[in-house]
Each structure stands twice: as C-alpha cells, then as structure tokens.
C-alpha cells in the first residue's frame, strides 16, 4: 500500500513554514520537504495587514501549493496564528490565500496554538524529570506552556511577539536603556501570571522552540545533541544575549549566526529571553526544532 503524504503550513506572524512528510503504516513519519519564508505579516502592526505583506503571503502560499502538488500530497492543513486572528483584515487575508492557492486556512486561538506546540515538542523530546516550560516566540504572540510529565500546569498566549515589541520599543539603534526599561515594564504587567506559576515550582527546564532560540543553539555549547533537540550549556547565556542586545545594526550584521531576516527583531527577542531568565532562572536550557507544525502532523496521523 502506498504511504500517505501530508503537508502542514504554519502561517506565522513573521514566518511561514511548510512541512511535507510521509506517514508509515505504524504511524511514524519522515520529512520529505521542509522550508520557511519570512513573510512578516505583522510588519505594519497587529491592527491591519498591509498590501506589501499580503502580496508576500500570496507569493509564499502559491509557491507552497506548487510544492505540495509536486510531492503528490493527499491531505494539507494550513494554520493561521496571531496576525491572522488579531488583525481587522485577518479573515479577509485568509480567504484571499485560499482563493489563490486552493488551501483553506484555519485560524486558531492562542490555546489551540499552545496545544499544537506542546504536542510537537512532546513527540520529539524524552520525558523530563522536572517541570518543563516551553517558550515559543512568534511575531505576533509568545506562547508559554508549563508542564510536568502528562500534566499541563499553565498555558498562556501573550500579545508580545517580536513584531509588536520591535514597533513599540526598538526605536533607537542600538536600543536605548530607556527603551529596554519600557519594554521590561510591559513584560512585568503581561507576564505576572507566568512568573507566579514558575515561582511555585521547585525548579524547571526552559525549552526554546523558535528561531530566536535557534540562534542561541548556534552559539552556546551543547551538553547533549539529539536529532531534534539539544541540551545547551547556558552558563554563558547572559553574555550571548547582552552581546546582541547592546549591538547596533551594523554590529549585528557581522554576527554570522543571525540570519539577515532576523536582524531587526532579534534584539527584542533576546530582551524577552533575558527577562524570563532573570526573573526565574531555569535549571537547564533545551532547544527543540519541533513546534506547531509537527504537533499538527501528530494530530493528522491520529485523526483522519
């Protein structure tokens, strides 16, 4: 019997991801094609998606649809997150993407987004002996999931994605001390429930699941390196974070680990990571390259 091929498109506020995979008879799956495109839907803010971003989204979806057809995919799910659910014209944009690509876009809420991320990471990582805090930094929102074994203790989806923080607070280059303080004051207000939940744990492991953590994965030593996750030595993390936070654009351009598409948003992303680590330091730091789209794959395998 021919193995089934499925595809998932994650339409993030900053990046569109495509994953095409083949499902084995035992429910396992292998990746056939995987890529991302920096569409930056939220570049003009979370009130309205502008025409330039819409055109970039259309171009990406048309190209992804062609790749899906080329790989003879039988089932496809396209998942829209913060930018499509929060902006006034998000539904209109989703409908337009369907009209040009033939792929229906499902706009999910923050709770469902967090559930998919958790499913994806659990499918890749071994069971942890402590609380795990997943942190997925997107363009429009940041998802946090605190869990221990099978129990989910806390979930939160916060409208503090890097596109939002960049527009509001990164006005100088390099970012000024006052701007950092403003940003951290906003995080105090928004993340108080999360910090309170973390303070109730005896210890926790931080699991980073976004492009910002991918950059840290490139610069921090690895204690354990597996196929889809790594434990990072984060004894030098503050130096790594501050090096980027304090740099201007020209200096960041010289940092080979930072993709050109992330040169703008990386500073506020690192301030966000630094804030969390300062408030409630984790015992360990992991990076996992599975997240939402892999969680959707797991659900598609279970539910046909």
Backbone torsions as a table, in degrees:
resi	resn	phi	psi	omega
1	UNK	NA	135.5	-179.2
2	UNK	-67.3	134.0	179.2
3	UNK	-68.5	143.5	-179.3
4	UNK	-80.1	142.0	175.2
5	UNK	-113.1	132.3	179.3
6	UNK	-128.8	161.6	179.5
7	UNK	-137.6	147.3	174.1
8	UNK	-129.3	133.3	172.3
9	UNK	-115.7	124.2	175.9
10	UNK	-101.5	108.0	-178.2
11	UNK	-92.9	81.1	-178.8
12	UNK	-77.8	168.3	-178.7
13	UNK	-71.7	-21.3	177.7
14	UNK	-113.1	-44.5	-171.5
15	UNK	-127.4	138.2	169.2
16	UNK	-97.5	130.7	178.5
17	UNK	-115.4	141.1	173.5
18	UNK	-121.1	131.3	175.4
19	UNK	-131.1	121.6	175.5
20	UNK	-115.9	128.5	-178.0
21	UNK	-141.2	167.1	-179.4
22	UNK	-117.8	133.5	-174.4
23	UNK	-98.6	127.6	176.5
24	UNK	-81.4	165.8	-178.8
25	UNK	-64.7	-21.9	-179.7
26	UNK	-92.0	5.6	179.9
27	UNK	89.9	-4.3	174.8
28	UNK	-76.8	164.5	179.7
29	UNK	-145.2	154.4	177.8
30	UNK	-126.9	147.0	179.6
31	UNK	-79.9	128.3	174.0
32	UNK	-98.0	-35.2	-178.3
33	UNK	-156.1	138.5	-178.9
34	UNK	-149.6	130.9	177.2
35	UNK	-160.5	168.7	178.1
36	UNK	-139.0	155.6	177.5
37	UNK	-137.3	132.0	-177.6
38	UNK	-82.7	92.4	-177.4
39	UNK	-85.2	-32.9	178.8
40	UNK	55.0	58.2	178.0
41	UNK	-57.7	-36.5	-174.3
42	UNK	-92.8	16.1	-175.6
43	UNK	-58.4	-36.1	-178.5
44	UNK	-91.7	6.3	179.8
45	UNK	112.5	173.4	-176.2
46	UNK	-97.0	11.4	177.1
47	UNK	-90.2	-37.9	-173.5
48	UNK	-154.0	133.5	174.6
49	UNK	-84.6	122.2	-174.3
50	UNK	-83.1	170.8	-172.9
51	UNK	-63.9	-36.5	179.5
52	UNK	-63.8	-43.6	178.5
53	UNK	-66.3	-38.6	177.9
54	UNK	-60.9	-42.8	179.5
55	UNK	-65.0	-39.5	177.1
56	UNK	-63.2	-39.0	178.5
57	UNK	-65.7	-42.6	178.2
58	UNK	-61.0	-47.3	-179.4
59	UNK	-59.1	-42.9	-179.6
60	UNK	-65.6	-44.7	-177.7
61	UNK	-66.1	-39.6	178.3
62	UNK	-63.8	-42.5	179.5
63	UNK	-67.0	-42.8	178.1
64	UNK	-62.2	-40.4	179.1
65	UNK	-61.2	-37.7	177.3
66	UNK	-64.8	-40.3	178.4
67	UNK	-67.9	-37.5	178.2
68	UNK	-64.0	-41.9	177.4
69	UNK	-65.7	-42.4	-179.5
70	UNK	-59.5	-36.9	-177.8
71	UNK	-88.0	5.8	177.0
72	UNK	55.4	48.3	179.7
73	UNK	-73.7	138.8	-178.5
74	UNK	-94.0	-34.9	-179.8
75	UNK	-133.8	137.6	179.8
76	UNK	-134.3	138.8	170.4
77	UNK	-125.8	132.2	175.9
78	UNK	-115.4	123.5	-171.7
79	UNK	-113.3	119.8	176.8
80	UNK	-96.5	136.5	-176.2
81	UNK	-115.4	-137.1	-163.4
82	UNK	-54.9	-49.5	-175.4
83	UNK	-61.7	-41.1	-178.4
84	UNK	-74.5	-29.7	-179.4
85	UNK	-87.0	-23.2	-173.6
86	UNK	-98.7	-31.5	-176.0
87	UNK	-76.5	154.6	-178.0
88	UNK	-62.6	-35.1	-176.8
89	UNK	-104.3	18.8	-177.9
90	UNK	-60.2	-44.0	-179.8
91	UNK	-66.0	-39.2	177.9
92	UNK	-61.5	-43.1	178.8
93	UNK	-64.4	-43.2	178.5
94	UNK	-59.9	-41.5	177.5
95	UNK	-64.0	-38.5	178.7
96	UNK	-65.8	-39.7	178.2
97	UNK	-64.7	-36.4	175.8
98	UNK	-64.7	-41.8	-176.5
99	UNK	-65.6	-32.9	-177.1
100	UNK	-90.2	-22.7	-174.3
101	UNK	-112.6	-20.4	-174.6
102	UNK	78.2	7.3	-178.4
103	UNK	-109.7	118.7	-179.7
104	UNK	-71.5	137.2	-179.9
105	UNK	-101.5	123.9	174.8
106	UNK	-93.7	118.4	176.5
107	UNK	-93.3	117.2	-174.5
108	UNK	-106.2	158.8	177.8
109	UNK	-86.0	174.3	-176.4
110	UNK	-63.8	-33.7	179.1
111	UNK	-65.5	-45.4	179.1
112	UNK	-66.1	-37.0	177.1
113	UNK	-59.2	-46.1	179.5
114	UNK	-62.6	-38.9	179.9
115	UNK	-64.1	-41.9	177.9
116	UNK	-64.0	-42.4	179.2
117	UNK	-60.8	-45.4	178.9
118	UNK	-60.9	-44.8	178.3
119	UNK	-59.4	-42.9	-179.0
120	UNK	-64.1	-45.2	-177.9
121	UNK	-70.3	-39.9	177.5
122	UNK	-62.0	-31.6	-179.6
123	UNK	-72.0	-18.1	-176.5
124	UNK	-102.6	-35.4	-170.1
125	UNK	-99.2	152.3	174.3
126	UNK	-71.5	165.1	177.2
127	UNK	-64.5	137.2	178.9
128	UNK	-94.4	150.9	179.5
129	UNK	-92.3	1.1	178.6
130	UNK	-132.2	178.1	171.6
131	UNK	-62.0	142.3	173.2
132	UNK	-116.7	134.9	175.7
133	UNK	-114.2	110.7	175.2
134	UNK	-83.1	133.4	177.4
135	UNK	-127.5	114.1	-178.7
136	UNK	-118.7	107.6	-175.2
137	UNK	-92.0	113.6	177.7
138	UNK	-107.4	-176.9	178.5
139	UNK	-74.1	-38.6	-177.3
140	UNK	-103.7	-27.7	-178.1
141	UNK	-144.8	164.0	173.8
142	UNK	-123.6	127.5	179.2
143	UNK	-101.9	135.7	174.6
144	UNK	-123.7	133.0	175.4
145	UNK	-133.3	117.3	177.6
146	UNK	-103.8	123.3	-176.3
147	UNK	-143.9	160.8	171.7
148	UNK	-140.9	116.3	-174.8
149	UNK	54.8	-117.0	-177.0
150	UNK	-92.7	-4.5	-174.5
151	UNK	-97.2	126.0	174.1
152	UNK	-94.1	119.0	-173.9
153	UNK	-91.2	-35.5	-174.3
154	UNK	-155.6	137.4	169.2
155	UNK	-134.3	145.2	177.8
156	UNK	-154.4	137.9	174.4
157	UNK	-119.2	116.1	-172.3
158	UNK	-115.0	139.9	-178.3
159	UNK	-83.0	60.1	180.0
160	UNK	-129.9	36.4	177.3
161	UNK	-64.1	164.0	-171.6
162	UNK	-66.8	-30.0	177.3
163	UNK	-65.8	-37.6	179.0
164	UNK	-69.8	-50.2	-178.2
165	UNK	-62.9	-37.2	179.7
166	UNK	-62.7	-46.9	-178.5
167	UNK	-65.8	-34.7	-175.6
168	UNK	-83.7	-35.3	-166.7
169	UNK	-123.9	-22.9	-178.1
170	UNK	-93.1	76.4	-176.0
171	UNK	-99.3	-21.3	179.9
172	UNK	-109.1	163.5	177.9
173	UNK	-138.0	107.4	3.0
174	UNK	-71.6	165.2	179.6
175	UNK	-57.6	138.7	-175.2
176	UNK	-83.5	162.0	177.2
177	UNK	-59.0	-42.6	-179.9
178	UNK	-64.1	-39.1	179.1
179	UNK	-65.9	-39.4	176.6
180	UNK	-61.9	-43.0	179.8
181	UNK	-63.6	-40.8	176.8
182	UNK	-60.2	-45.2	-179.1
183	UNK	-62.9	-44.6	-178.4
184	UNK	-67.6	-31.5	174.4
185	UNK	-64.0	-40.3	176.0
186	UNK	-62.6	-41.2	178.5
187	UNK	-65.8	-36.9	174.8
188	UNK	-54.2	-46.6	-176.7
189	UNK	-69.7	-43.1	-173.9
190	UNK	-77.2	-40.0	-168.1
191	UNK	-97.8	9.9	-179.2
192	UNK	-55.9	-43.3	178.3
193	UNK	-61.7	-38.5	178.7
194	UNK	-65.0	-48.0	-178.7
195	UNK	-60.6	-40.2	178.2
196	UNK	-62.2	-41.8	178.6
197	UNK	-64.9	-40.7	-179.8
198	UNK	-66.7	-36.8	-178.7
199	UNK	-67.9	-16.4	177.5
200	UNK	-84.2	-10.7	177.4
201	UNK	-89.3	151.0	176.0
202	UNK	-74.4	-34.1	176.2
203	UNK	-165.4	161.4	179.1
204	UNK	-151.3	159.9	175.2
205	UNK	-108.4	133.2	178.2
206	UNK	-92.2	129.1	-180.0
207	UNK	-117.7	109.7	179.7
208	UNK	-88.8	133.1	-173.8
209	UNK	-133.8	42.2	-179.3
210	UNK	-142.9	174.4	179.5
211	UNK	-60.6	-31.3	178.5
212	UNK	-63.6	-41.0	177.2
213	UNK	-72.9	-27.7	175.7
214	UNK	-60.9	-36.8	178.2
215	UNK	-68.3	-41.4	175.3
216	UNK	-62.2	-35.9	177.1
217	UNK	-58.9	-31.8	-179.1
218	UNK	-76.5	-22.5	-173.3
219	UNK	-111.1	-23.1	-178.8
220	UNK	-90.6	142.8	175.4
221	UNK	-60.7	151.2	-178.5
222	UNK	-107.6	126.6	176.6
223	UNK	-81.2	-41.6	177.6
224	UNK	-135.5	133.7	-178.5
225	UNK	-127.7	114.8	178.2
226	UNK	-115.0	-174.3	-172.4
227	UNK	-68.1	-36.8	-176.9
228	UNK	-127.4	5.3	178.1
229	UNK	-151.9	158.3	177.7
230	UNK	-145.8	144.9	167.3
231	UNK	-92.6	125.7	-176.4
232	UNK	-101.4	144.5	171.5
233	UNK	-79.7	108.0	-174.2
234	UNK	-104.8	22.8	177.4
235	UNK	-62.3	-27.5	179.4
236	UNK	-106.1	20.9	-172.5
237	UNK	-67.2	-37.0	-178.4
238	UNK	-63.4	-39.1	176.4
239	UNK	-63.2	-41.8	-179.5
240	UNK	-65.5	-41.5	179.8
241	UNK	-68.0	-48.0	-177.1
242	UNK	-65.0	-32.5	178.5
243	UNK	-58.4	-40.2	-179.8
244	UNK	-80.4	-43.4	-177.9
245	UNK	-59.3	-38.8	-176.1
246	UNK	-85.8	-4.2	-175.9
247	UNK	-87.0	149.6	170.8
248	UNK	-87.8	178.5	-174.2
249	UNK	-61.2	-41.8	-179.5
250	UNK	-62.6	-40.2	178.4
251	UNK	-67.0	-39.8	179.0
252	UNK	-64.7	-33.5	178.4
253	UNK	-62.4	-25.1	-179.6
254	UNK	-83.8	-7.1	-179.8
255	UNK	-89.3	104.0	-169.9
256	UNK	-63.5	-22.2	-177.7
257	UNK	-75.4	-15.9	-176.7
258	UNK	-94.7	116.3	176.0
259	UNK	-63.4	147.9	-177.5
260	UNK	-56.8	-32.0	-178.3
261	UNK	-70.3	-15.5	-178.4
262	UNK	-108.2	5.8	-176.8
263	UNK	-61.2	-31.3	-179.0
264	UNK	-80.9	-50.6	-171.5
265	UNK	-80.4	-15.6	-171.6
266	UNK	-63.2	-31.9	-176.8
267	UNK	-64.4	-50.2	-179.1
268	UNK	-68.1	-31.9	176.5
269	UNK	-62.8	-42.5	-179.6
270	UNK	-70.7	-33.4	175.1
271	UNK	-63.3	-39.9	178.6
272	UNK	-63.3	-45.7	178.4
273	UNK	-63.9	-44.6	179.9
274	UNK	-61.0	-40.3	178.9
275	UNK	-58.3	-48.8	-178.2
276	UNK	-62.1	-45.6	-177.4
277	UNK	-65.8	-35.5	176.9
278	UNK	-68.1	-42.0	-175.5
279	UNK	-68.7	-49.4	179.8
280	UNK	-140.3	92.5	-175.6
281	UNK	-63.2	132.7	176.2
282	UNK	-78.9	162.0	175.1
283	UNK	-82.0	-32.4	-179.9
284	UNK	-141.8	159.1	177.1
285	UNK	-126.7	127.8	176.9
286	UNK	-118.9	151.5	167.2
287	UNK	-118.2	134.0	177.3
288	UNK	-129.4	130.9	-179.2
289	UNK	-92.0	5.2	169.6
290	UNK	-94.0	145.8	177.6
291	UNK	-159.0	-131.2	-171.7
292	UNK	-59.3	-51.0	-172.3
293	UNK	-63.9	-35.5	177.3
294	UNK	-70.6	-32.7	174.2
295	UNK	-64.6	-37.7	176.5
296	UNK	-65.9	-40.3	176.4
297	UNK	-57.2	-47.0	-179.7
298	UNK	-58.3	-40.9	179.0
299	UNK	-69.3	-39.3	179.4
300	UNK	-63.5	-32.7	177.5
301	UNK	-68.5	-40.4	-178.0
302	UNK	-74.3	-37.7	-173.5
303	UNK	-118.3	111.2	179.8
304	UNK	-104.6	NA	NA
